Amino acid sequence: MGKFLSGLIVLIAAIFLIILLYFRIAEGSFEGAGERMDQFLGAAAQETGEATRNIVSEADEALEGDDEY
């Protein structure tokens, strides 16, 4: 389990660095790359939040419907 988690952390860090370097090359500076990463991660956080809210509301609806048995 520990080996899996450490491998997962390394994979996530590697993907983050690859994306950062891509933005660095595209923008020409780490400042511009940081701004793009902020936008990218902010959009991902909003989409994740929306998906979580949808799952919670659907789970609530499903639980309310189980009382009919």
C-alpha positions as CSV (number, residue, x, y, z in Angstrom):
1,M,0.0,0.0,0.0
2,G,2.8,2.4,0.9
3,K,4.6,1.7,-2.4
4,F,1.4,2.4,-4.3
5,L,0.8,5.7,-2.6
6,S,4.4,6.9,-3.0
7,G,4.2,5.9,-6.7
8,L,0.9,7.8,-7.1
9,I,2.5,10.9,-5.5
10,V,5.5,10.7,-7.8
11,L,3.2,10.3,-10.8
12,I,1.1,13.4,-9.8
13,A,4.2,15.4,-9.2
14,A,5.7,14.4,-12.6
15,I,2.5,15.3,-14.4
16,F,2.4,18.7,-12.6
17,L,6.0,19.4,-13.6
18,I,5.4,18.4,-17.2
19,I,2.4,20.7,-17.5
20,L,4.3,23.5,-15.8
21,L,7.2,23.1,-18.2
22,Y,4.8,23.1,-21.2
23,F,3.3,26.3,-20.0
24,R,6.8,27.7,-19.4
25,I,7.8,27.1,-23.0
26,A,4.4,28.4,-24.4
27,E,4.4,31.6,-22.2
28,G,8.2,32.3,-22.2
29,S,8.5,32.8,-18.5
30,F,7.7,31.1,-15.2
31,E,5.5,34.0,-14.2
32,G,3.2,33.5,-17.2
33,A,3.4,29.7,-16.7
34,G,2.3,30.2,-13.0
35,E,-0.7,32.4,-14.2
36,R,-1.8,29.7,-16.6
37,M,-1.4,27.0,-14.0
38,D,-3.5,29.0,-11.6
39,Q,-6.2,29.3,-14.3
40,F,-5.9,25.6,-15.1
41,L,-6.1,24.4,-11.5
42,G,-8.9,26.9,-10.7
43,A,-11.0,25.5,-13.5
44,A,-10.3,22.0,-12.4
45,A,-11.3,22.8,-8.8
46,Q,-14.6,24.4,-10.0
47,E,-15.5,21.4,-12.1
48,T,-14.6,19.0,-9.3
49,G,-16.8,21.0,-6.9
50,E,-19.8,21.0,-9.3
51,A,-19.4,17.2,-9.8
52,T,-19.3,16.7,-6.1
53,R,-22.4,18.8,-5.5
54,N,-24.2,16.8,-8.2
55,I,-23.2,13.5,-6.6
56,V,-24.3,14.6,-3.2
57,S,-27.7,15.8,-4.4
58,E,-28.3,12.6,-6.3
59,A,-27.3,10.5,-3.3
60,D,-29.7,12.5,-1.1
61,E,-32.5,12.0,-3.6
62,A,-31.7,8.2,-3.7
63,L,-31.7,8.0,0.1
64,E,-35.0,9.8,0.3
65,G,-36.6,7.4,-2.2
66,D,-35.5,4.3,-0.2
67,D,-38.1,5.0,2.6
68,E,-40.9,3.7,0.4
69,Y,-40.0,0.0,1.0
